[in-house]
C-alpha cells in the first residue's frame, strides 16, 4: 500500500499536514516529541545505572549466610 509513495508523494503529504495544522502546532508537537525521547533515554540510563549498582552491592557481600547470622 505505502510502497508506491515516492519523494513527491511525501512532499505532498508534508504540505497537506502543514496546511491543516499550521507551523506553530507542528513545531510545538515536535518539541514535545523531543522532550519525550529525552525523558525516555534518561529513564533507561537511570534504570541501567540502578541495576549496575545492585550488582555491585551484591558482589561486595560475598560472605556466606551462616557466618553473617553468627556474628
Phi and psi in degrees as a GROMACS rama.xvg file:
@    title "Ramachandran Plot"
@    xaxis  label "Phi"
@    yaxis  label "Psi"
@TYPE xy
-93.8494  5.30632  UNK-2
-70.1175  -21.7131  UNK-3
-95.8271  5.92133  UNK-4
-80.6899  119.948  UNK-5
-101.546  -168.301  UNK-6
-61.5515  -37.1165  UNK-7
-68.0976  -37.5928  UNK-8
-64.8181  -41.9836  UNK-9
-64.6891  -39.132  UNK-10
-64.2344  -41.8656  UNK-11
-63.4387  -41.9516  UNK-12
-63.1815  -42.9912  UNK-13
-61.9145  -40.9937  UNK-14
-65.6833  -42.4081  UNK-15
-63.8134  -43.8979  UNK-16
-62.7274  -42.297  UNK-17
-62.6191  -41.2475  UNK-18
-67.6038  -41.8447  UNK-19
-69.1325  -44.5672  UNK-20
-101.889  -22.9571  UNK-21
85.0571  156.641  UNK-22
-66.0098  -37.0625  UNK-23
-65.4462  -45.061  UNK-24
-67.2925  -38.7542  UNK-25
-66.7491  -39.9377  UNK-26
-62.977  -45.113  UNK-27
-62.9535  -40.7543  UNK-28
-62.9596  -44.1513  UNK-29
-66.4134  -34.5973  UNK-30
-63.3568  -42.1886  UNK-31
-67.4126  -37.315  UNK-32
-63.2586  -42.4284  UNK-33
-61.8721  -42.5525  UNK-34
-64.1933  -38.7891  UNK-35
-64.5726  -42.3241  UNK-36
-64.3976  -41.707  UNK-37
-62.7875  -44.1987  UNK-38
-63.9444  -39.4693  UNK-39
-62.9378  -46.576  UNK-40
-61.7994  -40.2655  UNK-41
-64.0989  -40.9747  UNK-42
-63.5532  -41.4663  UNK-43
-64.655  -44.556  UNK-44
-64.0285  -40.8733  UNK-45
-63.9456  -41.4555  UNK-46
-68.1413  -38.1264  UNK-47
-63.6631  -41.0276  UNK-48
-63.94  -41.2411  UNK-49
-64.0708  -40.8121  UNK-50
-64.2466  -43.1144  UNK-51
-63.0908  -42.0406  UNK-52
-63.5393  -37.844  UNK-53
-65.742  -40.6821  UNK-54
-62.8366  -42.1639  UNK-55
-65.2674  -43.1249  UNK-56
-66.4307  -35.0201  UNK-57
-70.7247  -33.6167  UNK-58
-70.1287  -31.8841  UNK-59
-68.1173  -35.7022  UNK-60
-89.1666  85.6504  UNK-61
-105.682  0.863611  UNK-62
-71.3642  145.765  UNK-63
-66.4628  157.11  UNK-64
-62.3778  -37.5969  UNK-65
-64.4078  -42.3589  UNK-66
-72.4086  -28.011  UNK-67
-67.7137  -36.2472  UNK-68
-72.143  -33.8316  UNK-69
-76.6245  -25.7468  UNK-70
